[in-house]
Amino acid sequence: MKTRPLKLSIYFIQVIKLLISIFMVAFTVTLIYSLMNTDAFSGLTIEDGFSPGLDIGNFRICSACDSDQYLAVSALSPAMKFWLLVRGIILFSLVLKSLQIVLRIVRSIQSRSSFYEKNITGFLILSKLGLVIAFFSSFNFFIQGDVSDVQFAIPLGPIGYVLACKLLAEIFREGKMLSEDSNSII
């Protein structure tokens, strides 16, 4: 089934994967370099980088920013830079892996192999990845000198994603059984 929406979906997923990969590399190189050279990126600031959720913060290049709203990356302790790096790599990697599985499922639908075991397994893997994403997006912390802050949130988006993936796995399982029944009758 070579329909235009499926082709566009495949193209869109590939573009998003490429953009996320580029952002992941830039993010990783920037933080690793700032770990090695603490004075690097003195004009680079972060806003909301230590809030719970899926984002890794808003990075801006700013020479005269309000210090109450923005925090200079060069002012972060190595431990906080390392935490940002690890959390960012984990979230980027989970999203990339999820997109890879979704791409495989869309391609199988395009080739008229919708209701087969690999798609069911794909949705179950997506739900497990969603649980890991929910865990990492439910908290975040900030420790800098004598200032510390720990924040928690209920990650409704990732939880909804997990439930949707579980539901799709069951729908595809039912579709597979109906398809097998239909083929056995013929």
Protein Blocks (a to p, Z undefined) as FASTA:
>chain_A
ZZfklmmmmmmmmmmmmmmmmmmmmmmmmmmmmmmmmmgoklbccehklcgcjbebjadd
dfbbcfklpccfklpcfklmmmmmmmmmmmmmmmmmmmmmmmmmmmmmmnopmbgfklmm
mmmmmmmmmmmmmmmmmgccddehjaccddddddfklmmmmmmmmmmmmmmmmmmmmmmm
mmmmZZ
